[in-house]
């Protein structure tokens, strides 16, 4: 899928069908995160892939995370506070965003999850204290095929360009 189409297709998907994500497709999604840029090339991230039903259910405590039990893959993105105290969140976010873009180009739906209890997620997947859970990504094939149809820019609920961009000064 060309990049401009990918950006028009990408949306938050919260309903997935039961098809598993093929390992080669998942590998390409994860590779996109691994190849992402980071401050000083420190790469202060770790990604935990949770496919097991019981494991995914342990990640559903957040207000908006209930649907993770029905999603075939959850990627828990963590930033290493020791490796990069200042940039671990930004760098991990960039890597996760790369994964979202590649997942979309592969015909997968994703949803960025920021609704979680970090202590519960850490306990569920054994994350050490010095790592911060930045976000989780739901990944899978959308239940509704229309979720993969490109939208017109006018269909996006976004502020006008003039409200969020300027040139040279604020």
C-alpha positions in Angstrom: 0.0 0.0 0.0 1.4 3.4 -0.8 2.0 5.7 2.1 -0.6 8.3 1.3 -3.3 5.5 1.1 -2.0 4.0 4.3 -2.5 7.3 6.1 -6.1 7.5 4.8 -6.9 4.0 5.9 -5.4 4.1 9.4 -7.9 4.4 12.2 -8.4 2.9 15.6 -9.9 -0.5 15.3 -11.5 -2.1 18.4 -13.3 -5.1 16.9 -11.2 -7.9 15.4 -12.0 -11.2 13.7 -10.5 -14.4 15.0 -7.9 -14.9 12.3 -4.3 -15.1 13.7 -1.8 -12.7 12.4 0.7 -14.6 10.3 4.2 -14.7 11.8 5.9 -13.2 8.7 3.4 -10.3 8.8 4.0 -9.8 12.6 7.7 -9.9 12.0 7.5 -7.1 9.5 5.4 -5.0 11.9 8.0 -5.6 14.7 10.9 -4.9 12.4 9.4 -1.5 11.6 9.7 -0.7 15.3 13.2 -2.0 15.6 14.3 0.1 12.7 12.8 3.3 14.0 15.1 6.2 14.9 15.9 7.1 18.4 17.9 9.9 20.2 21.6 9.0 20.0 20.6 5.7 18.5 20.1 4.3 22.0 17.0 2.3 21.0 15.6 2.3 24.6 12.7 0.1 23.8 11.4 -3.4 24.4 8.3 -4.9 22.8 6.5 -7.7 24.4 4.2 -9.6 22.0 1.2 -11.1 23.8 -0.9 -13.6 21.8 -2.0 -16.0 24.5 -5.7 -15.5 25.4 -5.0 -15.6 29.2 -2.1 -13.1 28.8 -4.2 -10.7 26.8 -7.0 -10.9 29.4 -4.5 -9.7 32.1 -4.0 -6.5 30.1 -7.7 -5.4 30.0 -8.0 -3.5 33.3 -7.8 -0.1 31.7 -11.1 1.7 31.1 -10.7 1.6 27.3 -8.7 -1.7 27.1 -11.5 -4.3 27.6 -11.5 -5.3 24.0 -7.9 -6.5 24.1 -9.1 -10.0 25.2 -10.7 -10.3 21.7 -7.7 -9.0 19.7 -5.2 -11.6 18.4 -2.0 -9.7 19.3 -1.2 -7.1 21.8 2.2 -5.4 21.7 3.3 -3.9 25.0 5.8 -1.1 24.2 8.2 -0.3 27.0 10.9 2.4 27.4 14.1 1.9 29.3 14.5 4.7 31.8 18.1 3.7 32.6 19.2 3.7 29.0 17.6 7.0 28.1 16.1 8.9 31.1 15.1 11.9 29.0 14.0 10.3 25.6 12.7 6.8 26.4 9.0 7.8 26.0 9.5 9.7 22.8 11.7 7.1 21.2 9.3 4.2 22.1 6.4 6.2 20.8 8.2 6.8 17.5 8.8 3.0 17.2 5.2 2.1 18.0 4.0 4.6 15.4 6.2 2.9 12.8 4.6 -0.4 13.8 1.1 1.1 13.4 1.9 2.4 9.9 3.4 -0.9 8.7 0.5 -2.9 10.3 -2.0 -0.8 8.3 0.0 -1.3 5.1 -0.2 -5.0 5.8 -4.0 -4.9 6.0 -4.2 -5.1 9.8 -6.1 -2.9 12.1 -4.5 -1.4 15.2 -5.5 0.6 18.2 -3.2 2.6 20.5 -3.9 1.8 24.1 -3.0 4.4 26.7 -5.7 3.2 29.2 -3.9 0.8 31.5 -2.6 0.3 35.0 1.1 0.2 34.6 1.7 -1.9 37.7 -0.8 -4.5 36.5 0.7 -4.6 33.0 4.2 -5.0 34.4 3.1 -7.8 36.7 1.2 -9.6 33.9 4.2 -9.7 31.5 7.2 -9.5 33.9 8.5 -6.1 33.1 11.4 -4.9 35.3 11.1 -1.8 37.5 13.4 0.4 35.3 11.2 -0.1 32.3 8.2 2.2 31.7 5.1 0.9 29.9 4.6 3.6 27.3 1.6 2.2 25.4 0.1 -1.0 24.1 -1.0 -1.7 20.5 -3.9 -3.9 19.6 -3.1 -5.6 16.3 -5.3 -7.9 14.1 -7.6 -8.2 11.2 -10.6 -5.9 11.6 -14.0 -7.6 12.0 -15.5 -5.0 9.7 -13.7 -4.9 6.3 -14.8 -1.3 5.9 -12.2 -0.4 8.5 -9.6 -0.9 5.8 -11.2 1.4 3.3 -9.5 4.8 2.6 -11.4 7.8 4.0 -11.5 11.2 2.4 -9.6 13.9 4.2 -12.9 15.6 4.8 -14.1 12.6 6.8 -11.4 13.0 9.4 -12.4 14.9 12.5 -9.4 17.1 12.6 -8.7 20.8 13.2 -8.0 22.9 10.1 -4.3 23.2 9.1 -4.3 26.8 10.0 -5.2 25.9 13.6 -2.2 23.6 14.1 0.4 24.9 11.7 2.3 28.1 11.2 5.4 29.2 9.3 8.5 30.7 10.8 6.8 31.9 14.1 3.9 30.7 16.2 
